[in-house]
């Protein structure tokens, strides 16, 4: 099963954690935001050393380190730049978005 998580912020951190701990092994994540110091108190996959890194990259690396066997591919492009064929590749798409334009596009 191929799962795409869109967003690696507050909702995305929880979604990625739950999927990995539930035994999902093939996860993809998209987020173009970077970790900010203000994220550290509530986006639990990030650490101080991640500030300035892409959230998708930092989250993927953290989960893969903590949950053996999980493979997470990460992307840092806007969701609107991909066509329908890209999204048809996935069996499940989970939205963890806080951006209205991106959420509308995915819907």
Secondary structure, DSSP 8 states (H G I E B T S, - for coil): --EEEE--SHHHHHHHHHHHHTT--EEEEE---B--GGGTTT-TT--GGGTTSBHHHHHHHHHHHHSTT-EEEEE-S-GGGS-HHHHHT-SEEEE----HHHHHHH-
